[in-house]
Amino acid sequence: MIKLNNKHQPDVPKGHLAVYVGEIQKKRFVVPLSYLDHPLFQDLLRRSEEEYDFNYPTGGLTIPCHEEAFIKLTARLPIS
């Protein structure tokens, strides 16, 4: 289960989620919650579950892919 409480992350605007992306060094991104419904983003979430089994090394949702690939993928997603 993904915890969507922003109390501990005051810099995350309402309707958004902070994620950590990278294979070695993790970079933090803030993305719209609407991404969670998109099949491409859901594929990233499945990879995250397989890799980390919801035990994230950063303490937050971590996605194991290259930063450049994440940026290209999210650029294709609609923001709603």
PyMOL Python script that loads the backbone (N, CA, C, O; Angstrom):
from pymol import cmd

cmd.read_pdbstr("""\
ATOM      1  N   MET A   1       0.845  -1.179   0.000  1.00  0.00           N
ATOM      2  CA  MET A   1       0.000   0.000   0.000  1.00  0.00           C
ATOM      3  C   MET A   1       0.887   1.237   0.000  1.00  0.00           C
ATOM      4  O   MET A   1       1.872   1.310   0.735  1.00  0.00           O
ATOM      5  N   ILE A   2       0.532   2.192  -0.819  1.00  0.00           N
ATOM      6  CA  ILE A   2       1.274   3.447  -0.908  1.00  0.00           C
ATOM      7  C   ILE A   2       0.656   4.438   0.052  1.00  0.00           C
ATOM      8  O   ILE A   2      -0.547   4.696   0.009  1.00  0.00           O
ATOM      9  N   LYS A   3       1.477   4.987   0.910  1.00  0.00           N
ATOM     10  CA  LYS A   3       0.995   5.981   1.865  1.00  0.00           C
ATOM     11  C   LYS A   3       1.035   7.350   1.197  1.00  0.00           C
ATOM     12  O   LYS A   3       2.094   7.805   0.766  1.00  0.00           O
ATOM     13  N   LEU A   4      -0.112   8.001   1.111  1.00  0.00           N
ATOM     14  CA  LEU A   4      -0.213   9.263   0.400  1.00  0.00           C
ATOM     15  C   LEU A   4      -0.358  10.455   1.333  1.00  0.00           C
ATOM     16  O   LEU A   4      -0.879  11.494   0.927  1.00  0.00           O
ATOM     17  N   ASN A   5       0.082  10.327   2.547  1.00  0.00           N
ATOM     18  CA  ASN A   5      -0.016  11.398   3.525  1.00  0.00           C
ATOM     19  C   ASN A   5       1.149  12.357   3.329  1.00  0.00           C
ATOM     20  O   ASN A   5       2.305  11.943   3.409  1.00  0.00           O
ATOM     21  N   ASN A   6       0.868  13.622   3.075  1.00  0.00           N
ATOM     22  CA  ASN A   6       1.912  14.605   2.833  1.00  0.00           C
ATOM     23  C   ASN A   6       2.310  15.375   4.088  1.00  0.00           C
ATOM     24  O   ASN A   6       3.022  16.374   3.984  1.00  0.00           O
ATOM     25  N   LYS A   7       1.871  14.941   5.273  1.00  0.00           N
ATOM     26  CA  LYS A   7       2.183  15.670   6.508  1.00  0.00           C
ATOM     27  C   LYS A   7       3.683  15.832   6.711  1.00  0.00           C
ATOM     28  O   LYS A   7       4.137  16.871   7.189  1.00  0.00           O
ATOM     29  N   HIS A   8       4.448  14.818   6.352  1.00  0.00           N
ATOM     30  CA  HIS A   8       5.888  14.856   6.585  1.00  0.00           C
ATOM     31  C   HIS A   8       6.641  15.430   5.386  1.00  0.00           C
ATOM     32  O   HIS A   8       7.867  15.532   5.412  1.00  0.00           O
ATOM     33  N   GLN A   9       5.912  15.803   4.338  1.00  0.00           N
ATOM     34  CA  GLN A   9       6.524  16.375   3.156  1.00  0.00           C
ATOM     35  C   GLN A   9       5.763  17.643   2.779  1.00  0.00           C
ATOM     36  O   GLN A   9       5.025  17.654   1.794  1.00  0.00           O
ATOM     37  N   PRO A  10       5.938  18.707   3.554  1.00  0.00           N
ATOM     38  CA  PRO A  10       5.145  19.912   3.331  1.00  0.00           C
ATOM     39  C   PRO A  10       5.390  20.563   1.972  1.00  0.00           C
ATOM     40  O   PRO A  10       4.575  21.372   1.529  1.00  0.00           O
ATOM     41  N   ASP A  11       6.490  20.232   1.304  1.00  0.00           N
ATOM     42  CA  ASP A  11       6.784  20.828   0.004  1.00  0.00           C
ATOM     43  C   ASP A  11       6.094  20.087  -1.141  1.00  0.00           C
ATOM     44  O   ASP A  11       6.258  20.469  -2.300  1.00  0.00           O
ATOM     45  N   VAL A  12       5.324  19.032  -0.841  1.00  0.00           N
ATOM     46  CA  VAL A  12       4.577  18.304  -1.864  1.00  0.00           C
ATOM     47  C   VAL A  12       3.175  18.897  -1.920  1.00  0.00           C
ATOM     48  O   VAL A  12       2.420  18.803  -0.952  1.00  0.00           O
ATOM     49  N   PRO A  13       2.821  19.512  -3.058  1.00  0.00           N
ATOM     50  CA  PRO A  13       1.502  20.128  -3.150  1.00  0.00           C
ATOM     51  C   PRO A  13       0.380  19.097  -3.113  1.00  0.00           C
ATOM     52  O   PRO A  13       0.572  17.935  -3.469  1.00  0.00           O
ATOM     53  N   LYS A  14      -0.777  19.541  -2.681  1.00  0.00           N
ATOM     54  CA  LYS A  14      -1.943  18.673  -2.641  1.00  0.00           C
ATOM     55  C   LYS A  14      -2.194  18.124  -4.046  1.00  0.00           C
ATOM     56  O   LYS A  14      -2.104  18.848  -5.037  1.00  0.00           O
ATOM     57  N   GLY A  15      -2.512  16.823  -4.109  1.00  0.00           N
ATOM     58  CA  GLY A  15      -2.761  16.180  -5.392  1.00  0.00           C
ATOM     59  C   GLY A  15      -1.503  15.663  -6.066  1.00  0.00           C
ATOM     60  O   GLY A  15      -1.532  15.269  -7.232  1.00  0.00           O
ATOM     61  N   HIS A  16      -0.405  15.665  -5.336  1.00  0.00           N
ATOM     62  CA  HIS A  16       0.878  15.198  -5.868  1.00  0.00           C
ATOM     63  C   HIS A  16       1.507  14.174  -4.934  1.00  0.00           C
ATOM     64  O   HIS A  16       1.059  13.978  -3.804  1.00  0.00           O
ATOM     65  N   LEU A  17       2.547  13.533  -5.428  1.00  0.00           N
ATOM     66  CA  LEU A  17       3.238  12.474  -4.706  1.00  0.00           C
ATOM     67  C   LEU A  17       4.729  12.599  -4.969  1.00  0.00           C
ATOM     68  O   LEU A  17       5.137  12.821  -6.109  1.00  0.00           O
ATOM     69  N   ALA A  18       5.545  12.460  -3.942  1.00  0.00           N
ATOM     70  CA  ALA A  18       6.992  12.449  -4.124  1.00  0.00           C
ATOM     71  C   ALA A  18       7.442  11.017  -4.373  1.00  0.00           C
ATOM     72  O   ALA A  18       7.038  10.095  -3.664  1.00  0.00           O
ATOM     73  N   VAL A  19       8.287  10.841  -5.392  1.00  0.00           N
ATOM     74  CA  VAL A  19       8.873   9.534  -5.687  1.00  0.00           C
ATOM     75  C   VAL A  19      10.376   9.711  -5.847  1.00  0.00           C
ATOM     76  O   VAL A  19      10.858  10.795  -6.176  1.00  0.00           O
ATOM     77  N   TYR A  20      11.100   8.637  -5.611  1.00  0.00           N
ATOM     78  CA  TYR A  20      12.552   8.647  -5.771  1.00  0.00           C
ATOM     79  C   TYR A  20      12.882   7.746  -6.942  1.00  0.00           C
ATOM     80  O   TYR A  20      12.392   6.620  -7.029  1.00  0.00           O
ATOM     81  N   VAL A  21      13.723   8.251  -7.853  1.00  0.00           N
ATOM     82  CA  VAL A  21      14.003   7.549  -9.099  1.00  0.00           C
ATOM     83  C   VAL A  21      15.504   7.413  -9.268  1.00  0.00           C
ATOM     84  O   VAL A  21      16.265   8.341  -8.997  1.00  0.00           O
ATOM     85  N   GLY A  22      15.913   6.238  -9.720  1.00  0.00           N
ATOM     86  CA  GLY A  22      17.312   6.007 -10.026  1.00  0.00           C
ATOM     87  C   GLY A  22      17.716   4.598  -9.668  1.00  0.00           C
ATOM     88  O   GLY A  22      17.059   3.924  -8.875  1.00  0.00           O
ATOM     89  N   GLU A  23      18.798   4.169 -10.259  1.00  0.00           N
ATOM     90  CA  GLU A  23      19.268   2.820  -9.983  1.00  0.00           C
ATOM     91  C   GLU A  23      20.346   2.828  -8.905  1.00  0.00           C
ATOM     92  O   GLU A  23      20.397   1.920  -8.075  1.00  0.00           O
ATOM     93  N   ILE A  24      21.196   3.826  -8.909  1.00  0.00           N
ATOM     94  CA  ILE A  24      22.237   3.912  -7.885  1.00  0.00           C
ATOM     95  C   ILE A  24      21.961   5.123  -7.003  1.00  0.00           C
ATOM     96  O   ILE A  24      21.657   4.984  -5.819  1.00  0.00           O
ATOM     97  N   GLN A  25      22.067   6.295  -7.584  1.00  0.00           N
ATOM     98  CA  GLN A  25      21.745   7.515  -6.841  1.00  0.00           C
ATOM     99  C   GLN A  25      20.294   7.873  -7.124  1.00  0.00           C
ATOM    100  O   GLN A  25      19.878   7.916  -8.282  1.00  0.00           O
ATOM    101  N   LYS A  26      19.540   8.125  -6.097  1.00  0.00           N
ATOM    102  CA  LYS A  26      18.104   8.402  -6.224  1.00  0.00           C
ATOM    103  C   LYS A  26      17.850   9.906  -6.251  1.00  0.00           C
ATOM    104  O   LYS A  26      18.403  10.661  -5.452  1.00  0.00           O
ATOM    105  N   LYS A  27      16.999  10.321  -7.190  1.00  0.00           N
ATOM    106  CA  LYS A  27      16.602  11.725  -7.276  1.00  0.00           C
ATOM    107  C   LYS A  27      15.109  11.808  -6.988  1.00  0.00           C
ATOM    108  O   LYS A  27      14.332  10.961  -7.430  1.00  0.00           O
ATOM    109  N   ARG A  28      14.720  12.824  -6.252  1.00  0.00           N
ATOM    110  CA  ARG A  28      13.321  13.004  -5.853  1.00  0.00           C
ATOM    111  C   ARG A  28      12.563  13.800  -6.907  1.00  0.00           C
ATOM    112  O   ARG A  28      13.019  14.848  -7.366  1.00  0.00           O
ATOM    113  N   PHE A  29      11.394  13.281  -7.279  1.00  0.00           N
ATOM    114  CA  PHE A  29      10.489  13.949  -8.212  1.00  0.00           C
ATOM    115  C   PHE A  29       9.132  14.077  -7.544  1.00  0.00           C
ATOM    116  O   PHE A  29       8.750  13.225  -6.742  1.00  0.00           O
ATOM    117  N   VAL A  30       8.407  15.129  -7.868  1.00  0.00           N
ATOM    118  CA  VAL A  30       7.043  15.303  -7.392  1.00  0.00           C
ATOM    119  C   VAL A  30       6.143  15.187  -8.619  1.00  0.00           C
ATOM    120  O   VAL A  30       6.262  15.960  -9.569  1.00  0.00           O
ATOM    121  N   VAL A  31       5.239  14.206  -8.580  1.00  0.00           N
ATOM    122  CA  VAL A  31       4.380  13.921  -9.733  1.00  0.00           C
ATOM    123  C   VAL A  31       2.913  14.003  -9.325  1.00  0.00           C
ATOM    124  O   VAL A  31       2.583  13.817  -8.153  1.00  0.00           O
ATOM    125  N   PRO A  32       2.027  14.281 -10.286  1.00  0.00           N
ATOM    126  CA  PRO A  32       0.591  14.324  -9.981  1.00  0.00           C
ATOM    127  C   PRO A  32       0.065  12.944  -9.601  1.00  0.00           C
ATOM    128  O   PRO A  32       0.518  11.937 -10.145  1.00  0.00           O
ATOM    129  N   LEU A  33      -0.875  12.890  -8.682  1.00  0.00           N
ATOM    130  CA  LEU A  33      -1.492  11.625  -8.296  1.00  0.00           C
ATOM    131  C   LEU A  33      -2.186  10.957  -9.477  1.00  0.00           C
ATOM    132  O   LEU A  33      -2.338   9.735  -9.489  1.00  0.00           O
ATOM    133  N   SER A  34      -2.602  11.725 -10.456  1.00  0.00           N
ATOM    134  CA  SER A  34      -3.275  11.155 -11.629  1.00  0.00           C
ATOM    135  C   SER A  34      -2.377  10.157 -12.362  1.00  0.00           C
ATOM    136  O   SER A  34      -2.881   9.284 -13.069  1.00  0.00           O
ATOM    137  N   TYR A  35      -1.060  10.270 -12.206  1.00  0.00           N
ATOM    138  CA  TYR A  35      -0.147   9.309 -12.832  1.00  0.00           C
ATOM    139  C   TYR A  35      -0.396   7.890 -12.333  1.00  0.00           C
ATOM    140  O   TYR A  35      -0.153   6.923 -13.055  1.00  0.00           O
ATOM    141  N   LEU A  36      -0.878   7.766 -11.103  1.00  0.00           N
ATOM    142  CA  LEU A  36      -1.091   6.429 -10.527  1.00  0.00           C
ATOM    143  C   LEU A  36      -2.100   5.606 -11.322  1.00  0.00           C
ATOM    144  O   LEU A  36      -2.084   4.378 -11.246  1.00  0.00           O
ATOM    145  N   ASP A  37      -2.962   6.249 -12.070  1.00  0.00           N
ATOM    146  CA  ASP A  37      -3.969   5.551 -12.867  1.00  0.00           C
ATOM    147  C   ASP A  37      -3.482   5.177 -14.264  1.00  0.00           C
ATOM    148  O   ASP A  37      -4.149   4.407 -14.955  1.00  0.00           O
ATOM    149  N   HIS A  38      -2.353   5.694 -14.690  1.00  0.00           N
ATOM    150  CA  HIS A  38      -1.889   5.468 -16.050  1.00  0.00           C
ATOM    151  C   HIS A  38      -1.134   4.137 -16.153  1.00  0.00           C
ATOM    152  O   HIS A  38      -0.291   3.838 -15.308  1.00  0.00           O
ATOM    153  N   PRO A  39      -1.435   3.333 -17.191  1.00  0.00           N
ATOM    154  CA  PRO A  39      -0.790   2.013 -17.339  1.00  0.00           C
ATOM    155  C   PRO A  39       0.741   2.061 -17.383  1.00  0.00           C
ATOM    156  O   PRO A  39       1.390   1.165 -16.843  1.00  0.00           O
ATOM    157  N   LEU A  40       1.327   3.076 -18.007  1.00  0.00           N
ATOM    158  CA  LEU A  40       2.785   3.163 -18.059  1.00  0.00           C
ATOM    159  C   LEU A  40       3.375   3.380 -16.662  1.00  0.00           C
ATOM    160  O   LEU A  40       4.394   2.784 -16.313  1.00  0.00           O
ATOM    161  N   PHE A  41       2.734   4.225 -15.879  1.00  0.00           N
ATOM    162  CA  PHE A  41       3.211   4.476 -14.523  1.00  0.00           C
ATOM    163  C   PHE A  41       2.962   3.259 -13.636  1.00  0.00           C
ATOM    164  O   PHE A  41       3.776   2.943 -12.768  1.00  0.00           O
ATOM    165  N   GLN A  42       1.845   2.584 -13.853  1.00  0.00           N
ATOM    166  CA  GLN A  42       1.551   1.371 -13.086  1.00  0.00           C
ATOM    167  C   GLN A  42       2.602   0.293 -13.339  1.00  0.00           C
ATOM    168  O   GLN A  42       2.927  -0.484 -12.442  1.00  0.00           O
ATOM    169  N   ASP A  43       3.131   0.248 -14.561  1.00  0.00           N
ATOM    170  CA  ASP A  43       4.220  -0.691 -14.854  1.00  0.00           C
ATOM    171  C   ASP A  43       5.446  -0.360 -14.008  1.00  0.00           C
ATOM    172  O   ASP A  43       6.113  -1.264 -13.505  1.00  0.00           O
ATOM    173  N   LEU A  44       5.744   0.917 -13.849  1.00  0.00           N
ATOM    174  CA  LEU A  44       6.863   1.322 -12.990  1.00  0.00           C
ATOM    175  C   LEU A  44       6.612   0.913 -11.540  1.00  0.00           C
ATOM    176  O   LEU A  44       7.530   0.489 -10.838  1.00  0.00           O
ATOM    177  N   LEU A  45       5.366   1.044 -11.101  1.00  0.00           N
ATOM    178  CA  LEU A  45       5.020   0.656  -9.731  1.00  0.00           C
ATOM    179  C   LEU A  45       5.192  -0.852  -9.528  1.00  0.00           C
ATOM    180  O   LEU A  45       5.647  -1.288  -8.470  1.00  0.00           O
ATOM    181  N   ARG A  46       4.830  -1.644 -10.532  1.00  0.00           N
ATOM    182  CA  ARG A  46       5.026  -3.098 -10.431  1.00  0.00           C
ATOM    183  C   ARG A  46       6.507  -3.446 -10.342  1.00  0.00           C
ATOM    184  O   ARG A  46       6.908  -4.318  -9.571  1.00  0.00           O
ATOM    185  N   ARG A  47       7.310  -2.754 -11.139  1.00  0.00           N
ATOM    186  CA  ARG A  47       8.769  -2.979 -11.070  1.00  0.00           C
ATOM    187  C   ARG A  47       9.304  -2.611  -9.693  1.00  0.00           C
ATOM    188  O   ARG A  47      10.170  -3.296  -9.148  1.00  0.00           O
ATOM    189  N   SER A  48       8.786  -1.537  -9.146  1.00  0.00           N
ATOM    190  CA  SER A  48       9.194  -1.102  -7.816  1.00  0.00           C
ATOM    191  C   SER A  48       8.849  -2.165  -6.775  1.00  0.00           C
ATOM    192  O   SER A  48       9.657  -2.483  -5.902  1.00  0.00           O
ATOM    193  N   GLU A  49       7.638  -2.709  -6.884  1.00  0.00           N
ATOM    194  CA  GLU A  49       7.220  -3.756  -5.946  1.00  0.00           C
ATOM    195  C   GLU A  49       8.120  -4.986  -6.075  1.00  0.00           C
ATOM    196  O   GLU A  49       8.522  -5.570  -5.069  1.00  0.00           O
ATOM    197  N   GLU A  50       8.437  -5.380  -7.314  1.00  0.00           N
ATOM    198  CA  GLU A  50       9.303  -6.545  -7.529  1.00  0.00           C
ATOM    199  C   GLU A  50      10.698  -6.315  -6.965  1.00  0.00           C
ATOM    200  O   GLU A  50      11.293  -7.215  -6.373  1.00  0.00           O
ATOM    201  N   GLU A  51      11.210  -5.116  -7.150  1.00  0.00           N
ATOM    202  CA  GLU A  51      12.568  -4.790  -6.712  1.00  0.00           C
ATOM    203  C   GLU A  51      12.671  -4.624  -5.199  1.00  0.00           C
ATOM    204  O   GLU A  51      13.591  -5.151  -4.574  1.00  0.00           O
ATOM    205  N   TYR A  52      11.729  -3.893  -4.616  1.00  0.00           N
ATOM    206  CA  TYR A  52      11.846  -3.507  -3.212  1.00  0.00           C
ATOM    207  C   TYR A  52      10.817  -4.129  -2.289  1.00  0.00           C
ATOM    208  O   TYR A  52      10.946  -4.030  -1.069  1.00  0.00           O
ATOM    209  N   ASP A  53       9.795  -4.771  -2.846  1.00  0.00           N
ATOM    210  CA  ASP A  53       8.747  -5.389  -2.037  1.00  0.00           C
ATOM    211  C   ASP A  53       8.191  -4.401  -1.003  1.00  0.00           C
ATOM    212  O   ASP A  53       7.907  -4.771   0.136  1.00  0.00           O
ATOM    213  N   PHE A  54       8.045  -3.152  -1.416  1.00  0.00           N
ATOM    214  CA  PHE A  54       7.503  -2.079  -0.575  1.00  0.00           C
ATOM    215  C   PHE A  54       8.386  -1.753   0.633  1.00  0.00           C
ATOM    216  O   PHE A  54       7.919  -1.117   1.578  1.00  0.00           O
ATOM    217  N   ASN A  55       9.632  -2.172   0.618  1.00  0.00           N
ATOM    218  CA  ASN A  55      10.606  -1.790   1.647  1.00  0.00           C
ATOM    219  C   ASN A  55      11.625  -0.872   0.974  1.00  0.00           C
ATOM    220  O   ASN A  55      12.707  -1.311   0.582  1.00  0.00           O
ATOM    221  N   TYR A  56      11.270   0.398   0.847  1.00  0.00           N
ATOM    222  CA  TYR A  56      12.060   1.320   0.060  1.00  0.00           C
ATOM    223  C   TYR A  56      13.275   1.827   0.828  1.00  0.00           C
ATOM    224  O   TYR A  56      13.161   2.227   1.987  1.00  0.00           O
ATOM    225  N   PRO A  57      14.451   1.809   0.171  1.00  0.00           N
ATOM    226  CA  PRO A  57      15.673   2.269   0.839  1.00  0.00           C
ATOM    227  C   PRO A  57      15.654   3.749   1.172  1.00  0.00           C
ATOM    228  O   PRO A  57      16.377   4.186   2.067  1.00  0.00           O
ATOM    229  N   THR A  58      14.847   4.526   0.474  1.00  0.00           N
ATOM    230  CA  THR A  58      14.800   5.968   0.699  1.00  0.00           C
ATOM    231  C   THR A  58      13.763   6.350   1.741  1.00  0.00           C
ATOM    232  O   THR A  58      13.711   7.499   2.180  1.00  0.00           O
ATOM    233  N   GLY A  59      12.932   5.382   2.140  1.00  0.00           N
ATOM    234  CA  GLY A  59      11.852   5.674   3.064  1.00  0.00           C
ATOM    235  C   GLY A  59      10.601   6.156   2.348  1.00  0.00           C
ATOM    236  O   GLY A  59       9.566   6.354   2.984  1.00  0.00           O
ATOM    237  N   GLY A  60      10.678   6.347   1.046  1.00  0.00           N
ATOM    238  CA  GLY A  60       9.544   6.765   0.228  1.00  0.00           C
ATOM    239  C   GLY A  60       9.476   5.912  -1.016  1.00  0.00           C
ATOM    240  O   GLY A  60      10.377   5.115  -1.278  1.00  0.00           O
ATOM    241  N   LEU A  61       8.424   6.070  -1.778  1.00  0.00           N
ATOM    242  CA  LEU A  61       8.230   5.297  -2.991  1.00  0.00           C
ATOM    243  C   LEU A  61       9.438   5.461  -3.901  1.00  0.00           C
ATOM    244  O   LEU A  61       9.757   6.572  -4.324  1.00  0.00           O
ATOM    245  N   THR A  62      10.108   4.355  -4.200  1.00  0.00           N
ATOM    246  CA  THR A  62      11.315   4.374  -5.007  1.00  0.00           C
ATOM    247  C   THR A  62      11.086   3.573  -6.275  1.00  0.00           C
ATOM    248  O   THR A  62      10.604   2.442  -6.224  1.00  0.00           O
ATOM    249  N   ILE A  63      11.434   4.162  -7.415  1.00  0.00           N
ATOM    250  CA  ILE A  63      11.237   3.526  -8.706  1.00  0.00           C
ATOM    251  C   ILE A  63      12.597   3.197  -9.297  1.00  0.00           C
ATOM    252  O   ILE A  63      13.411   4.091  -9.526  1.00  0.00           O
ATOM    253  N   PRO A  64      12.848   1.900  -9.547  1.00  0.00           N
ATOM    254  CA  PRO A  64      14.162   1.474 -10.035  1.00  0.00           C
ATOM    255  C   PRO A  64      14.289   1.585 -11.555  1.00  0.00           C
ATOM    256  O   PRO A  64      14.185   0.582 -12.261  1.00  0.00           O
ATOM    257  N   CYS A  65      14.511   2.789 -12.053  1.00  0.00           N
ATOM    258  CA  CYS A  65      14.785   2.960 -13.476  1.00  0.00           C
ATOM    259  C   CYS A  65      15.718   4.159 -13.631  1.00  0.00           C
ATOM    260  O   CYS A  65      15.911   4.940 -12.700  1.00  0.00           O
ATOM    261  N   HIS A  66      16.285   4.283 -14.812  1.00  0.00           N
ATOM    262  CA  HIS A  66      17.172   5.416 -15.060  1.00  0.00           C
ATOM    263  C   HIS A  66      16.369   6.715 -15.035  1.00  0.00           C
ATOM    264  O   HIS A  66      15.230   6.769 -15.499  1.00  0.00           O
ATOM    265  N   GLU A  67      16.971   7.731 -14.496  1.00  0.00           N
ATOM    266  CA  GLU A  67      16.314   9.033 -14.385  1.00  0.00           C
ATOM    267  C   GLU A  67      15.843   9.548 -15.750  1.00  0.00           C
ATOM    268  O   GLU A  67      14.745  10.092 -15.869  1.00  0.00           O
ATOM    269  N   GLU A  68      16.684   9.372 -16.781  1.00  0.00           N
ATOM    270  CA  GLU A  68      16.327   9.845 -18.116  1.00  0.00           C
ATOM    271  C   GLU A  68      15.094   9.117 -18.650  1.00  0.00           C
ATOM    272  O   GLU A  68      14.232   9.734 -19.276  1.00  0.00           O
ATOM    273  N   ALA A  69      15.008   7.816 -18.406  1.00  0.00           N
ATOM    274  CA  ALA A  69      13.855   7.032 -18.857  1.00  0.00           C
ATOM    275  C   ALA A  69      12.588   7.490 -18.135  1.00  0.00           C
ATOM    276  O   ALA A  69      11.524   7.575 -18.748  1.00  0.00           O
ATOM    277  N   PHE A  70      12.695   7.783 -16.847  1.00  0.00           N
ATOM    278  CA  PHE A  70      11.548   8.266 -16.074  1.00  0.00           C
ATOM    279  C   PHE A  70      11.067   9.611 -16.616  1.00  0.00           C
ATOM    280  O   PHE A  70       9.864   9.828 -16.760  1.00  0.00           O
ATOM    281  N   ILE A  71      11.980  10.491 -16.909  1.00  0.00           N
ATOM    282  CA  ILE A  71      11.623  11.806 -17.432  1.00  0.00           C
ATOM    283  C   ILE A  71      10.926  11.669 -18.792  1.00  0.00           C
ATOM    284  O   ILE A  71       9.917  12.328 -19.043  1.00  0.00           O
ATOM    285  N   LYS A  72      11.462  10.821 -19.659  1.00  0.00           N
ATOM    286  CA  LYS A  72      10.846  10.610 -20.977  1.00  0.00           C
ATOM    287  C   LYS A  72       9.447  10.009 -20.827  1.00  0.00           C
ATOM    288  O   LYS A  72       8.520  10.415 -21.527  1.00  0.00           O
ATOM    289  N   LEU A  73       9.294   9.047 -19.919  1.00  0.00           N
ATOM    290  CA  LEU A  73       7.996   8.404 -19.724  1.00  0.00           C
ATOM    291  C   LEU A  73       6.973   9.393 -19.190  1.00  0.00           C
ATOM    292  O   LEU A  73       5.863   9.484 -19.714  1.00  0.00           O
ATOM    293  N   THR A  74       7.337  10.131 -18.154  1.00  0.00           N
ATOM    294  CA  THR A  74       6.373  11.053 -17.552  1.00  0.00           C
ATOM    295  C   THR A  74       6.051  12.219 -18.485  1.00  0.00           C
ATOM    296  O   THR A  74       4.981  12.815 -18.362  1.00  0.00           O
ATOM    297  N   ALA A  75       6.936  12.556 -19.402  1.00  0.00           N
ATOM    298  CA  ALA A  75       6.649  13.615 -20.380  1.00  0.00           C
ATOM    299  C   ALA A  75       5.523  13.191 -21.319  1.00  0.00           C
ATOM    300  O   ALA A  75       4.853  14.038 -21.910  1.00  0.00           O
ATOM    301  N   ARG A  76       5.313  11.881 -21.457  1.00  0.00           N
ATOM    302  CA  ARG A  76       4.261  11.361 -22.321  1.00  0.00           C
ATOM    303  C   ARG A  76       2.918  11.220 -21.611  1.00  0.00           C
ATOM    304  O   ARG A  76       1.898  10.985 -22.259  1.00  0.00           O
ATOM    305  N   LEU A  77       2.909  11.359 -20.301  1.00  0.00           N
ATOM    306  CA  LEU A  77       1.683  11.153 -19.536  1.00  0.00           C
ATOM    307  C   LEU A  77       0.868  12.442 -19.454  1.00  0.00           C
ATOM    308  O   LEU A  77       1.422  13.527 -19.276  1.00  0.00           O
ATOM    309  N   PRO A  78      -0.451  12.311 -19.587  1.00  0.00           N
ATOM    310  CA  PRO A  78      -1.289  13.502 -19.443  1.00  0.00           C
ATOM    311  C   PRO A  78      -1.383  13.928 -17.979  1.00  0.00           C
ATOM    312  O   PRO A  78      -1.409  13.085 -17.082  1.00  0.00           O
ATOM    313  N   ILE A  79      -1.432  15.204 -17.749  1.00  0.00           N
ATOM    314  CA  ILE A  79      -1.610  15.736 -16.401  1.00  0.00           C
ATOM    315  C   ILE A  79      -3.078  16.128 -16.271  1.00  0.00           C
ATOM    316  O   ILE A  79      -3.588  16.957 -17.025  1.00  0.00           O
ATOM    317  N   SER A  80      -3.747  15.510 -15.290  1.00  0.00           N
ATOM    318  CA  SER A  80      -5.158  15.865 -15.115  1.00  0.00           C
ATOM    319  C   SER A  80      -5.448  16.244 -13.699  1.00  0.00           C
ATOM    320  O   SER A  80      -6.588  16.572 -13.369  1.00  0.00           O
TER     321      SER A  80
END
""", "prot")
cmd.dss("prot")
cmd.show_as("cartoon", "prot")
cmd.util.cbc("prot")
cmd.orient("prot")
